[in-house]
Amino acid sequence: MIAALKALGNKPLPADIEVSGRRYHQRRIFKNDFFAATAYYEGDAGKVVLKVQRQASFFGFPLSWVGRILTAKELAALTRLEGVSGVPRLIGRWGKTGLVREYVDGCTLADAQKVGDEFHPRLRTLIDKLHRRGMAFVDLEKRENVLVGEDGNPYLFDFQISWYLPARWGGELWPARFVRRWLQSGDLYHLLKLQRRTRRDQMTAEQLATSYHKPWFVRVYTRLTRPLTWIRRRILNRLEPDRPRGERGRVAAVETVGASQSCR
């Protein structure tokens, strides 16, 4: 993959990092796609994940400002969700476009062969907690964005495009509340779709029917982003023709080091 399509260009992630006086050594790179590079680190203080947002220019056009915005958004989300079970703990900031968070053992929902009876009710509870804090996750469309922990519980680990607008920035004014409700209803729709794909047996006939009824704003979003998705796939097909579709543009397909029993 050419450097322009990588978040850090030709620059590698650091072999060692220091956060809050603790040192960690890189063990595995998870991904280095267009928007972010992510890696797993270990140290005496435990296991962490370093995520560095876009720094490299795109064919001469500077994009580090995008990385700073995305980092600020994710830091704000993790700070607001501090103490919520199912959300990795924020360790600290790293540089201008990076953050370090707690590592959670497990695998993505896409790689889990099965989930327990309580998984989806707990995932709904987790999303409800986000919503009560004035947020929307936004990125539940794909199973890769939900982690099945080694304990069998759901975890959300990527808040890059989540929605949160503080009241001091107009977050409680009518336009912002409207957008928030719209995005939160999208979260609920995608929750049902995820459950249909993994535990269809738990769903009522009404829930099943709703999961097939895509809201109008989701359809609009899909149509608006489809051209960009098509262009990206065409580029990656040329650059990485032999890799599986889900792994193109990534160093690794999932944010895991060892698969738990729930993923086998």
N, C-alpha and C positions, 0 to 999 in steps of 0.2 A: 504494500500500500504506500503510495507516494506521501512525502512529508506533509504536503498541504492538507491532506485528509486526516492527519493526526492532531490531536489536541496540543501536543507539545512539539510538533514538527519532528525534527531529528534529535531533539533533546531527550535523553532518557530520564526516567524517574530516579530519584536518588537511591543509592544502595543502603544508606542509613539516614535516619531522621531523628531529631530531638524535639520533643514537645513537653512542655511543663516540667522540664528538668529530667525527663526520662528519654532514654535512647532505645531505638527500635531498628532491627535489621530486616531488609526486604527478603521475603521468602518466595513470593510469587506475584507476577503481574496478571491482573484480571483482564484489563482491557486498555486500549489506547485508541479510542474512536475520535470522531470529529469534535465532540464537545468536551470530553473528559478522559483523563487517564487515571486508572485506579489500580492499587496494588495492596497486597497483604504483607504485614510486618509483624515481627515478634520481638519481644524484649523482656526484661526482668519484670516489668509491670503488666505483662500480658500480651494479648493479640489485638492489633488495631488495623484499620484500613485507612490508607491515605488516598484522598481523591483530589486531583488537581484539574481545575476547569481550563477551558481553552486559553492558551497563551500565544500560540503561533499565528502568524499572518496567513491569509488565504490568497495565494498568488499575488502577494504584495499589499493586500488590503488588511490593515490591522484589525485583529479581533480580540485582543487582550481585554478590551472593555467589556465584551460579552462574558468572558470568564469571570471578571470581577463582579458583574451583576449576578450571575448564576451562583457564585460563591456566597454573596451576601444573602441571596434568597434562601439557600440551603442552610446557612448558619442561623438565620432567623427562624426557620422552621424547626430545626433541631433544638434550638434554645427554647422556643415556645412549647415544645413537646417534652421537655426534660421531665423525667420521672414517669412518663407514660409507658406502661408495659407493652412491649412489642415494637418499640422504637430504640435503636442503638444509641447509647450515650455519646454525646459530643465530648471529645477529649480536648480539642483546641484548634486554633487556626494554624495554617502552615503557609507562610509566604502571602502573596497578594491574591492568589486564586486557588488556594488549597485549604483543605480541612482534614482533620484526623478524627475518626470516630471509632467506637467500639466494634470489634469483629464478633459476628454471631455464627457459630457452627451450624451448618445445615446445607440445604440446597434450594434452588428456586422451585416454585410450584410447577414449572414446566418439566422439571426433571424428577419430580416426586412421582413414584408409581401409585402411591395411595396417600390419603390423609385421613386422620381420625374423625370420628363423629362430631367432635367439638371444634374442629379447625375452622369451618366456615362461620359458625355462630360467634367464635372469638374474633375472627377477622371483621365481621360486621360490628362487633363491639368496639374494636380498635378504630375503625373508620368513624363510628359515631362519636368517639372521643375527639378525633381530629375536627369533626364538624362542630362540636360544641365549643371548640377553641377558635372558631371563626375561620377554619381552614378548609381546603379541598385538596385531596391528594392528586387528582387529575390524571395520574399515570397508571391506572389499573387495567388498561386495555389488554396488556400482555401478561401471561403467567410468569414471565421472567422477572417481573417487577415485584413479586411477592416471595418472601423467603419462608420456607418450612424449616423451622428450627429443629435442632437435634432433640429438643424436648417436645416436638410435635406441634408447637404453637406457631401462629403466624407472626411475621415481622415485616415491617416496611423500612427499606433502607435507602431509597433514592428519592430525595425531595427536590430534585433539580428544577422541576417545572410546577411544583405544588403552588397553590394559591393562598396567599395571606397578605392582606393589606391593613396595616394598623389604622386605628381610628384617627390618629393625628394626620394621616395622609388621605383621609376621606373614606376609610374602610367601612364606616357605618352610614354613609350617605346612600340614598336610594340606588343610584347606578351601580355602586360597588356591591351592595347587598343583593341586587338582582343577578349580577355576574356570579357572585358566590353561591347563591341558591342554584343557579343553572349548573355550575360545575359540580356542586355537591350531588345534585340529582344524577349527573353523569357518573359519579362514583358509585352510586347505588345500582344503576343499570349494569355497570361493569362487574360489580360484585356478583350479581345474579348470573352473568355470563361466565364468570370464572367458576362458579359453583356448578353450572350446567356442564362444564367441561371436565370437572373433577369428581363431583358427588351429586350427580343427577338424581340419584335415588333418594336424596333428602328433600327434594323440592316438591312443592305442591303444584297442581295443574295450573293454578293462576300464576305462580312464580315462573314456571317454565314458559308459559305464553308471553309473559312480560319480558323475559330474557331474549326473546326473538324479535321484540318490537323496539327497534333502534330509535331513540329520540331524534327529533328533527335537527337539533343542534349538533348531535354526534354525526349525523349524515352530512351536514354542511361542513363540519371540520374535516371529515374524511375526503370530501370532494376538493376542498381547498388545499389539502396537503398531499393529495394523490400525485400531482405532477412532480413535486419535490421528491417523493418516495420513488417514483419511477426513474427520475434522473439518477438518484443515489444508487439504485439497484443496477442500473446500466453501467455506471462507473465501476462499482464493485465487481460486477460480472466480468469486466475486462481485466481488472487488477488482480482478482482472486477467483478465477474460474473454477478451481478445484475444491474450494472450501464449501461446506454446507451453508445454505442460505442464512440460517440463524447465527452463524459464526462469522460471516463476512464483516469486515470492519472492526473486528475484535481480536485481541490477543488470546483471550479465553472466553468461553461461552457463558460461564456462570461465576458468580462470586462465592466460590466454595473452595476449600482446601481438601477436606475429607468428607465423603458422603455419609450421612447418618442412615440408620436403618429405615427411616421414613422415606428415603430417597432411592431405595433399592427394590 
